[in-house]
Amino acid sequence: MEELEHPRWCDRAHCTATGPRPGYRAGETGYHRSAPVAVEDVPGLADVIFDRELNPLVAHLSQPAPPWDPVTLLNVGTAADPACLSLPTARALAALHTLGALLASAAADQPPEGSVW
C-alpha cells in the first residue's frame, strides 16, 4: 500500500485520514484536518453564546482522504458541532471578500482607529 500524502496544513494530531484498504467501506478513510484556531471576536450567533472556556467558536480546515475528491473545506463551529458552517475554501474566500468590502465601506465612515471623536 502506498503512503498517504498529507496537505502541508494537515496537523497529524488532528488528522483521521488513512489510505483505502482492500474491502474498503464508505467513510473509512477519514479526513486531513488542521489544528483548530479559536475565533474569539464573535461573542455569539443566533441563540448560541460562545465562551472561551466552555463553548469556544473554532475553525479548522479539512479534506477527505482518497478515494474522495480532495476538496478542502473551512469548518467553523463549536466542540459540540465542529462543522456548523462548512464551505469549500474557494466559497469561503469569496464570502470573506464580500464581507471585507462591506466592512471597508463602514470603515470609510469612521475616524481612524485610536483617534478621539
C-alpha positions, 0 to 999 in steps of 0.5 A: 500500500502506498503512503498517504500524502498529507496537505502541508496544513494537515496537523497529524494530531488532528488528522483521521485520514488513512489510505483505502484498504482492500474491502474498503467501506464508505467513510473509512478513510477519514479526513486531513484536518488542521489544528483548530484556531479559536475565533474569539471576536464573535461573542455569539450567533443566533441563540448560541453564546460562545465562551472561551472556556466552555463553548469556544467558536473554532475553525479548522480546515479539512479534506477527505482522504482518497478515494474522495475528491480532495476538496478542502473545506473551512469548518467553523463551529463549536466542540459540540458541532465542529462543522456548523458552517462548512464551505469549500475554501474557494466559497469561503474566500469569496464570502470573506471578500464580500464581507471585507468590502462591506466592512471597508465601506463602514470603515470609510465612515469612521475616524481612524482607529485610536483617534478621539471623536 
